[in-house]
């Protein structure tokens, strides 16, 4: 039987401008009929985009969902996972891979990216990988990025985002406090205490902590390290994670 998979590793970015925000979220309160209809819509959109991009028979792939926004309102990347799941099912419908189980699909944590220009949208990045890499991806460590924010230009977001991308490129799953904190639904000011409650929740979901320069001088990062040590996390400078 002839192997029809491409000899070069295929990749594509599927752009969903019809979705300015994730249509499916973890904290939605929908009836089962409404949820099923919305899930079907998202799944069909992903399948259509994948077919249009010519993605088929990749063997295995790595998938990242990115939500581009125009405001710096705190949002929870975990909350976007239901949209990612529906889109991954759409990729299977299109014949991109046989199933969305770890053997064939490595789903990375969704990301939230701030940009001044452009249209708020969702983008699904699909990259072909060897089948064995997909299976290994499901067991890779989850790393939380810790470092200083207060008093630095742009709250040091560029350094956090650069570190997160380097860790992802190395193969780690990443929890980045810049894009993985919940929106403040209380209506009040977002205080240091509020941010730390959500940051420490992410620390407890990680296998290790990657330290940015200046982490030892940051009150918040020191607290994150203290909690990490108490629960047995692997805590190292960023450079050591990238070796």
Secondary structure, 3 states (H helix, E strand, C coil): CCCCCCCCCCEEEEEECCCCCCCCCCCCCCCHHHHHHHHHHHHHHHHHHHHHCCCCCCCCEEEEEEEEECCCCCCCHHHHHHHHHHHHHHHHHCCCCCCCCCCCEEECCCEEEECCCCCCEEEEEEEECCHHHHHHHCCCCEEEEECCCCCCHHHHHHHHHHHHHHHHHHCCEEEECCCCCCCCCCCCCCCHHHHHHHHHHHHCCCCEEEECCCHHHCHHHHHHHHHHHHCCCEEEEHHHHCC
